[in-house]
Amino acid sequence: MTVKDYITSKFQPFGVNFSEADIADVALSGVDVDSELTNDNRKSVYLSMVRFIIPQLLLRAKSISESGFSVSYDTKDILQYYAWLCKQLGIKDELNQKPTVTFL
């Protein structure tokens, strides 16, 4: 499976379709999207998804409706996937707000 196919298939359950421009951002990060996904490049692919793919997905409209046809996706699920990726990579989760306790 190529990196491009892997990324596309990972986000299909969320109802997300990618354009060539979306995948080009991953390629610009230095990941060869036409290469096979391996254990050697998996971390780079995950980092690209955290840095480029997921933040851009959150900028998209959550639902689109036209002529009786509608498409929508839940950003909550994407944010949970993002949090999991950050934990796996050992990096700070910049998109999910954590509850804090403050003493006055």
BAMIVEX-178684 format. One record per residue (C-alpha): residue number from 0; residue in one letter; z negated, y, x negated. Coordinates in pm, 1 decimal. Layout:
N
<node n="NUM" res="a" Z="Z" Y="Y" X="X"/>
...
end
This chain:
104
<node n="0" res="m" Z="0.0" Y="0.0" X="0.0"/>
<node n="1" res="t" Z="91.3" Y="342.0" X="-138.1"/>
<node n="2" res="v" Z="-156.6" Y="628.6" X="-155.8"/>
<node n="3" res="k" Z="43.8" Y="815.1" X="109.4"/>
<node n="4" res="d" Z="31.8" Y="513.2" X="344.1"/>
<node n="5" res="y" Z="-340.5" Y="470.6" X="279.8"/>
<node n="6" res="i" Z="-424.8" Y="832.0" X="365.1"/>
<node n="7" res="t" Z="-204.8" Y="825.3" X="672.7"/>
<node n="8" res="s" Z="-358.3" Y="501.2" X="798.7"/>
<node n="9" res="k" Z="-717.2" Y="617.4" X="732.0"/>
<node n="10" res="f" Z="-675.1" Y="910.7" X="969.0"/>
<node n="11" res="q" Z="-474.8" Y="736.7" X="1244.0"/>
<node n="12" res="p" Z="-792.4" Y="628.9" X="1429.6"/>
<node n="13" res="f" Z="-881.9" Y="999.2" X="1454.0"/>
<node n="14" res="g" Z="-546.7" Y="1075.2" X="1619.3"/>
<node n="15" res="v" Z="-422.9" Y="1274.1" X="1319.5"/>
<node n="16" res="n" Z="-60.3" Y="1279.7" X="1209.8"/>
<node n="17" res="f" Z="29.5" Y="1424.4" X="871.6"/>
<node n="18" res="s" Z="324.8" Y="1638.6" X="775.0"/>
<node n="19" res="e" Z="489.0" Y="1620.6" X="435.2"/>
<node n="20" res="a" Z="310.9" Y="1948.5" X="351.2"/>
<node n="21" res="d" Z="-29.2" Y="1788.1" X="415.3"/>
<node n="22" res="i" Z="50.1" Y="1504.3" X="177.2"/>
<node n="23" res="a" Z="201.5" Y="1748.3" X="-75.5"/>
<node n="24" res="d" Z="-144.2" Y="1902.8" X="-124.8"/>
<node n="25" res="v" Z="-269.3" Y="1566.0" X="-244.3"/>
<node n="26" res="a" Z="28.7" Y="1537.8" X="-479.7"/>
<node n="27" res="l" Z="-41.9" Y="1886.1" X="-616.9"/>
<node n="28" res="s" Z="-394.1" Y="1772.9" X="-704.7"/>
<node n="29" res="g" Z="-241.6" Y="1530.6" X="-954.7"/>
<node n="30" res="v" Z="-247.3" Y="1213.8" X="-744.1"/>
<node n="31" res="d" Z="83.9" Y="1025.7" X="-729.7"/>
<node n="32" res="v" Z="117.3" Y="967.6" X="-353.9"/>
<node n="33" res="d" Z="398.4" Y="717.2" X="-405.1"/>
<node n="34" res="s" Z="195.2" Y="494.1" X="-637.8"/>
<node n="35" res="e" Z="1.2" Y="192.2" X="-520.4"/>
<node n="36" res="l" Z="-362.5" Y="244.9" X="-423.3"/>
<node n="37" res="t" Z="-579.4" Y="72.1" X="-683.1"/>
<node n="38" res="n" Z="-943.1" Y="70.0" X="-786.5"/>
<node n="39" res="d" Z="-841.3" Y="294.3" X="-1076.4"/>
<node n="40" res="n" Z="-705.5" Y="575.5" X="-857.2"/>
<node n="41" res="r" Z="-925.6" Y="530.4" X="-547.3"/>
<node n="42" res="k" Z="-1182.3" Y="791.5" X="-656.7"/>
<node n="43" res="s" Z="-907.6" Y="1048.2" X="-718.9"/>
<node n="44" res="v" Z="-763.2" Y="977.6" X="-375.9"/>
<node n="45" res="y" Z="-1106.1" Y="1018.7" X="-211.2"/>
<node n="46" res="l" Z="-1163.3" Y="1345.6" X="-398.3"/>
<node n="47" res="s" Z="-826.5" Y="1475.3" X="-280.6"/>
<node n="48" res="m" Z="-912.4" Y="1384.8" X="76.6"/>
<node n="49" res="v" Z="-1246.1" Y="1569.1" X="47.0"/>
<node n="50" res="r" Z="-1095.9" Y="1875.5" X="-120.8"/>
<node n="51" res="f" Z="-763.8" Y="1916.0" X="55.8"/>
<node n="52" res="i" Z="-705.3" Y="1693.0" X="357.6"/>
<node n="53" res="i" Z="-1027.7" Y="1712.7" X="559.8"/>
<node n="54" res="p" Z="-1087.8" Y="2089.6" X="531.9"/>
<node n="55" res="q" Z="-729.7" Y="2150.8" X="649.0"/>
<node n="56" res="l" Z="-776.3" Y="1913.1" X="941.8"/>
<node n="57" res="l" Z="-1071.3" Y="2120.0" X="1058.6"/>
<node n="58" res="l" Z="-846.6" Y="2426.8" X="1073.0"/>
<node n="59" res="r" Z="-609.3" Y="2260.3" X="1319.5"/>
<node n="60" res="a" Z="-636.1" Y="2304.2" X="1692.7"/>
<node n="61" res="k" Z="-867.2" Y="2041.5" X="1840.6"/>
<node n="62" res="s" Z="-634.7" Y="1982.4" X="2133.6"/>
<node n="63" res="i" Z="-275.8" Y="2063.1" X="2218.9"/>
<node n="64" res="s" Z="-123.1" Y="2032.5" X="2563.5"/>
<node n="65" res="e" Z="238.9" Y="2081.4" X="2658.4"/>
<node n="66" res="s" Z="438.6" Y="1974.5" X="2964.6"/>
<node n="67" res="g" Z="174.0" Y="1729.3" X="3082.6"/>
<node n="68" res="f" Z="132.6" Y="1568.9" X="2739.3"/>
<node n="69" res="s" Z="-182.7" Y="1634.9" X="2541.4"/>
<node n="70" res="v" Z="-316.4" Y="1536.6" X="2202.0"/>
<node n="71" res="s" Z="-674.9" Y="1590.0" X="2090.6"/>
<node n="72" res="y" Z="-917.8" Y="1470.3" X="1829.4"/>
<node n="73" res="d" Z="-1288.4" Y="1500.1" X="1772.4"/>
<node n="74" res="t" Z="-1384.2" Y="1687.1" X="1457.3"/>
<node n="75" res="k" Z="-1733.1" Y="1533.0" X="1471.7"/>
<node n="76" res="d" Z="-1592.8" Y="1196.7" X="1363.5"/>
<node n="77" res="i" Z="-1390.9" Y="1354.7" X="1084.4"/>
<node n="78" res="l" Z="-1700.4" Y="1538.9" X="961.6"/>
<node n="79" res="q" Z="-1896.0" Y="1212.2" X="958.2"/>
<node n="80" res="y" Z="-1620.3" Y="1051.5" X="751.2"/>
<node n="81" res="y" Z="-1627.3" Y="1353.5" X="518.6"/>
<node n="82" res="a" Z="-2006.5" Y="1319.1" X="478.4"/>
<node n="83" res="w" Z="-1967.5" Y="950.3" X="396.5"/>
<node n="84" res="l" Z="-1699.4" Y="1024.9" X="136.3"/>
<node n="85" res="c" Z="-1919.5" Y="1291.3" X="-24.9"/>
<node n="86" res="k" Z="-2208.2" Y="1046.3" X="-43.7"/>
<node n="87" res="q" Z="-1984.5" Y="778.8" X="-199.4"/>
<node n="88" res="l" Z="-1854.2" Y="1027.6" X="-455.5"/>
<node n="89" res="g" Z="-2196.7" Y="1176.2" X="-529.2"/>
<node n="90" res="i" Z="-2086.5" Y="1530.4" X="-444.8"/>
<node n="91" res="k" Z="-2239.4" Y="1797.0" X="-223.0"/>
<node n="92" res="d" Z="-2136.5" Y="1796.5" X="142.7"/>
<node n="93" res="e" Z="-2009.5" Y="2152.2" X="196.4"/>
<node n="94" res="l" Z="-1895.0" Y="2117.4" X="558.6"/>
<node n="95" res="n" Z="-2185.1" Y="1960.3" X="747.3"/>
<node n="96" res="q" Z="-2481.4" Y="2183.4" X="809.7"/>
<node n="97" res="k" Z="-2812.4" Y="2019.1" X="742.8"/>
<node n="98" res="p" Z="-3116.3" Y="2118.2" X="947.4"/>
<node n="99" res="t" Z="-3375.3" Y="2309.1" X="749.3"/>
<node n="100" res="v" Z="-3738.0" Y="2382.5" X="812.1"/>
<node n="101" res="t" Z="-3871.9" Y="2725.4" X="729.8"/>
<node n="102" res="f" Z="-4233.6" Y="2829.8" X="736.1"/>
<node n="103" res="l" Z="-4304.8" Y="3186.0" X="842.7"/>
end
